[in-house]
Amino acid sequence: MIKKNFKKCHKITGCLERSECPVTNTLDLIGDKWTLLVVRDMLFLKKKLFNDFLKSPEGIATNILTERLKRLEEHGIIEKRPYRKDPVRYEYTLTRRGEDLRSLVMEMIRWGNTHIEGTFVPPKKFLKG
């Protein structure tokens, strides 16, 4: 579903602080542990609510989760929409830019399964996305 208020055609700007390397700049945006785990939860576990992210076994703190959701929204990777008015509560969904991270996260899963003993191996259909 194309979202009207998201600038689909525009690239993220203002990231070239250290270098022009695409790996460096991608890591600056999503390269910390918590950001990718939020994306993982949205991609594969269909989590949308703040409290759902808090229930992940990795144990993200509320202040870190708040900051990561804000950063993901600022860079057009997720969108937030109110689902309750009093008190206001939001649900978070991936934009197309966020969905484009699926193959990257899937490759991380494959790599971990290949090289790290004891990691959870998802069903084959899970990795076909």
KEVEXKOL-796895 format. One line per field, with one value per residue (C-alpha): residue number from 1; residue in one letter; x, z, y. Coordinates in Angstrom, 2 decimals, decimal comma, padded with zeros to 5 digits. Layout:
KEVEXKOL-796895
nr: (NUM_...)
rest: (a_...)
east: (X_...)
up: (Z_...)
north: (Y_...)
//
This chain:
KEVEXKOL-796895
nr: (1_2_3_4_5_6_7_8_9_10_11_12_13_14_15_16_17_18_19_20_21_22_23_24_25_26_27_28_29_30_31_32_33_34_35_36_37_38_39_40_41_42_43_44_45_46_47_48_49_50_51_52_53_54_55_56_57_58_59_60_61_62_63_64_65_66_67_68_69_70_71_72_73_74_75_76_77_78_79_80_81_82_83_84_85_86_87_88_89_90_91_92_93_94_95_96_97_98_99_100_101_102_103_104_105_106_107_108_109_110_111_112_113_114_115_116_117_118_119_120_121_122_123_124_125_126_127_128_129)
rest: (m_i_k_k_n_f_k_k_c_h_k_i_t_g_c_l_e_r_s_e_c_p_v_t_n_t_l_d_l_i_g_d_k_w_t_l_l_v_v_r_d_m_l_f_l_k_k_k_l_f_n_d_f_l_k_s_p_e_g_i_a_t_n_i_l_t_e_r_l_k_r_l_e_e_h_g_i_i_e_k_r_p_y_r_k_d_p_v_r_y_e_y_t_l_t_r_r_g_e_d_l_r_s_l_v_m_e_m_i_r_w_g_n_t_h_i_e_g_t_f_v_p_p_k_k_f_l_k_g)
east: (000,00_001,48_001,27_000,47_002,41_005,68_008,12_008,82_011,06_013,38_016,57_017,60_019,83_022,21_024,00_027,41_029,06_031,93_032,24_030,38_030,55_027,06_027,93_029,02_025,91_023,54_025,14_024,76_021,01_020,18_023,39_022,82_021,39_018,08_017,08_017,45_015,58_012,63_012,70_012,94_009,91_007,92_008,96_008,59_006,59_004,14_004,57_003,04_002,53_005,06_004,29_004,66_008,26_008,95_007,94_010,75_013,16_016,13_014,68_014,87_014,47_011,57_013,80_015,87_012,76_011,28_014,46_014,77_011,13_011,57_014,75_013,13_010,18_012,42_014,18_011,00_011,56_008,38_005,22_003,20_-000,55_-002,75_-005,06_-006,44_-007,21_-007,40_-004,66_-003,11_-001,46_000,29_000,82_003,91_004,12_006,97_007,05_008,24_011,74_011,40_010,09_013,15_015,23_013,66_016,37_019,13_017,63_016,99_020,65_021,66_019,44_021,00_024,51_023,79_022,29_025,35_028,03_026,61_025,84_022,49_020,69_017,00_016,46_013,16_011,03_012,23_009,13_010,06_013,25_011,77_010,27)
up: (000,00_-001,05_001,70_000,49_003,14_002,62_000,05_-001,79_-004,50_-002,29_-000,91_002,67_002,86_005,41_006,22_004,64_007,80_007,85_004,30_001,10_001,72_001,48_004,15_006,61_005,98_006,19_009,48_010,78_010,16_011,13_012,32_016,05_017,72_018,77_015,48_013,53_016,21_015,95_012,16_012,60_014,89_012,39_009,37_010,74_013,96_012,74_015,86_015,67_019,20_021,62_024,29_021,78_021,11_024,85_025,11_022,82_024,66_024,12_026,69_025,10_027,55_026,99_026,43_023,82_022,07_021,98_020,43_017,84_016,75_016,41_014,33_012,08_011,51_010,80_008,06_006,47_007,47_009,56_009,97_013,11_013,27_016,28_017,04_020,32_021,27_025,07_025,97_022,53_021,47_018,20_015,98_013,83_010,32_007,88_004,82_001,51_002,50_005,68_003,81_001,57_004,61_004,50_002,31_004,46_007,67_005,99_004,97_008,55_009,68_007,11_008,09_011,79_011,18_009,16_011,46_015,01_016,72_018,45_016,65_015,89_012,39_011,01_008,68_005,04_003,86_006,29_004,40_000,91_001,15)
north: (000,00_003,36_005,95_009,47_011,34_009,45_010,79_007,54_008,93_010,92_009,49_010,07_013,13_014,56_011,31_011,84_013,11_010,59_009,31_008,56_004,81_003,25_000,66_003,37_005,43_002,49_001,45_004,99_004,71_001,13_-000,49_-000,62_-003,72_-002,25_-000,66_-003,88_-005,83_-003,44_-003,85_-007,66_-007,63_-005,59_-007,66_-011,16_-010,98_-008,32_-006,20_-002,73_-001,46_000,02_-002,56_-005,40_-004,33_-004,23_-007,90_-009,08_-011,38_-009,04_-006,61_-003,16_-000,27_002,14_005,17_003,34_002,04_005,55_006,95_004,18_004,49_008,25_007,83_005,19_007,52_010,53_008,58_007,25_003,63_003,46_005,47_005,96_006,39_006,98_004,08_005,49_009,09_009,20_008,71_008,88_005,62_004,86_001,88_001,62_000,20_-000,22_001,97_000,62_001,76_-000,31_-003,34_-003,09_-004,13_-007,63_-009,18_-007,69_-009,10_-012,46_-012,65_-011,91_-014,79_-017,12_-016,05_-016,52_-019,97_-020,98_-019,62_-019,38_-022,67_-022,91_-020,08_-020,54_-021,89_-020,58_-022,70_-022,66_-020,75_-017,97_-017,15_-017,22_-013,68)
//
